Amino acid sequence: MKTKTSYICLPIVVSVLILLSLGSCKDFGIPDYKLTIDVKSGVDGTPPSGVSAHKELDSVDYKYTAQNTQYQVEVLVNGARRLSEGQWVMYTDLDVVAQVFDIRGAWDFTLAATSDSTVEKREFTITFTGGDPLSGNFTDSNGHNGTWVIDAAKLTITYGNWLDYTLTSDSALTMSGAWSGEGKTSSWSASRVL
């Protein structure tokens, strides 16, 4: 009798212990993710700076604008650039920075080859300087230089000592667009040097 009772009770005791241990797990069920937002000076919008918790797959609407309408806002989500308005879906912790877009600093550029291959692909670094985020001078890693301007969000980079090369973009935030020079045209893209 004693043996039969212990064979019946043992699975029940083990089941109760497993249920108790699962119930004490803090990660059991739908996880919470942390949304950390840092809205920099010169930027307005929602959500405001702070830290909040969200359930997995929660949607969070966001919109940020520059206080000075001549400037653009860049939103960095875990280091990746995003539009200044949209929606995040929470599936991991997010660190968000909303700041005025400032081109000044070093960028790695790639000029794509022309379709007829008469001008080959070119890669170099441009360092932008200036008194504000809207215009200034630049030098590149090949020793060339010139001026840059952002007007109504459009970026124009004009070389002063490299033939007639000009790089343009309809939105400076994309850091991509078209280049022209030597009577040829193609596309360009750039990423900030970290």
C-alpha positions in Angstrom: 0.0 0.0 0.0 2.7 2.4 0.9 4.5 1.8 -2.4 1.3 2.4 -4.5 0.6 5.7 -2.6 4.1 7.0 -3.2 3.8 6.2 -6.9 0.5 8.2 -7.1 1.7 11.1 -4.9 5.1 11.6 -6.5 3.7 12.9 -9.9 1.3 15.2 -8.1 4.0 16.7 -5.9 6.3 17.1 -8.9 3.5 18.8 -10.9 2.7 21.2 -8.0 6.4 22.1 -7.7 6.7 22.8 -11.5 3.6 25.0 -11.4 4.9 26.9 -8.4 8.3 27.5 -10.0 6.7 28.7 -13.3 4.3 31.0 -11.5 7.3 32.7 -9.7 9.1 33.5 -13.0 8.9 37.2 -13.7 9.3 36.7 -17.4 6.4 34.4 -17.7 3.7 35.7 -20.2 3.9 38.8 -22.5 7.2 40.6 -22.0 7.6 44.3 -21.2 10.0 46.4 -23.3 11.6 49.6 -22.3 11.2 52.8 -24.4 13.8 55.4 -23.5 13.3 58.8 -25.3 15.7 61.8 -25.3 14.3 64.9 -27.0 17.2 67.3 -27.5 17.1 71.1 -27.3 15.4 72.8 -30.2 13.0 69.9 -30.8 9.3 69.6 -29.9 7.0 66.6 -30.1 5.6 63.4 -28.6 6.3 61.2 -26.8 8.3 63.5 -24.5 11.7 62.6 -22.9 11.4 59.8 -20.4 11.3 56.0 -19.9 8.2 53.9 -20.2 7.3 50.2 -20.4 5.3 48.7 -23.2 3.9 45.2 -23.9 5.2 43.3 -26.9 3.8 44.5 -30.2 2.3 47.7 -28.7 2.3 50.5 -31.2 3.6 53.9 -30.2 2.9 56.9 -32.5 5.6 59.6 -32.6 6.1 63.0 -34.2 8.9 65.5 -33.7 9.5 69.0 -35.3 12.3 71.5 -35.0 11.4 74.8 -33.2 13.3 76.6 -36.0 11.4 75.7 -39.1 14.6 76.0 -41.3 16.0 73.0 -39.5 15.1 69.3 -39.9 14.8 66.7 -37.2 16.5 63.4 -37.2 15.2 60.5 -35.0 17.7 57.8 -34.1 16.2 54.5 -32.9 18.9 52.3 -31.4 21.4 54.2 -33.5 19.5 53.9 -36.8 18.0 56.9 -38.5 14.2 57.2 -38.9 11.7 59.7 -40.2 10.7 62.4 -37.9 7.1 61.1 -37.8 5.7 57.6 -37.7 5.1 54.6 -35.4 7.2 52.2 -33.5 6.1 48.6 -32.8 7.6 47.3 -29.6 9.5 44.0 -30.0 12.7 45.0 -28.2 13.9 47.8 -25.9 14.2 51.1 -27.9 16.6 54.0 -27.2 15.3 57.0 -29.1 17.0 60.4 -29.7 15.1 63.2 -31.4 17.5 66.0 -32.4 18.1 68.8 -34.9 19.8 67.3 -38.0 23.4 68.6 -38.1 25.5 67.6 -41.1 28.7 68.9 -39.6 31.3 66.3 -39.0 32.7 63.5 -41.0 30.8 61.3 -43.5 31.8 58.4 -45.7 30.7 59.0 -49.3 30.2 56.7 -52.2 29.7 58.1 -55.7 28.2 55.4 -57.9 29.8 54.8 -61.3 28.0 56.2 -64.4 25.8 53.8 -66.3 28.2 53.8 -69.2 31.2 53.3 -66.8 33.1 56.3 -68.1 33.4 57.5 -64.5 34.2 54.8 -62.0 32.8 54.4 -58.5 34.5 56.7 -56.0 34.7 56.4 -52.2 36.0 59.1 -49.9 35.3 61.0 -46.6 33.9 64.5 -46.4 34.2 66.6 -43.3 31.6 69.4 -43.1 32.2 72.6 -41.0 30.3 75.8 -40.6 28.8 78.2 -38.1 25.3 76.6 -38.1 23.5 73.5 -39.4 22.5 75.2 -42.7 25.7 76.1 -44.5 29.4 76.0 -44.5 32.6 74.6 -46.0 33.9 71.1 -46.5 37.1 69.3 -47.3 37.4 65.7 -48.5 40.0 63.0 -48.0 41.3 63.5 -51.5 42.3 67.1 -50.8 39.3 68.7 -52.5 37.1 71.4 -51.0 34.0 73.5 -51.5 30.8 74.7 -49.9 27.5 73.1 -48.8 24.1 74.5 -48.1 20.7 73.1 -46.9 17.8 75.2 -48.1 14.2 74.1 -47.6 15.6 70.6 -46.6 17.5 70.3 -50.0 21.2 69.7 -49.7 23.7 71.1 -52.3 27.4 70.2 -52.1 29.5 72.2 -54.6 33.2 71.5 -55.2 35.4 74.5 -55.7 38.5 72.7 -56.9 37.4 69.4 -58.4 36.2 70.1 -61.9 32.5 70.9 -61.8 31.3 68.3 -59.3 28.0 69.0 -57.5 26.1 66.6 -55.2 22.4 67.3 -54.6 19.6 65.7 -52.5 15.9 66.6 -52.2 16.2 65.8 -48.5 19.4 66.2 -46.5 18.2 63.7 -44.0 18.5 60.8 -46.5 22.1 61.7 -47.2 21.7 60.3 -50.7 20.9 61.8 -54.1 22.5 62.6 -57.5 25.9 63.8 -58.5 27.1 65.5 -61.6 30.5 66.3 -62.9 32.6 66.0 -66.1 29.3 66.1 -68.0 28.2 62.9 -66.3 25.6 62.0 -63.7 24.9 59.2 -61.3 23.9 58.6 -57.6 25.6 59.1 -54.3 25.0 58.0 -50.7 26.8 58.7 -47.4 26.9 57.5 -43.8 28.1 59.3 -40.8 31.6 58.3 -39.5 31.1 57.0 -36.0 
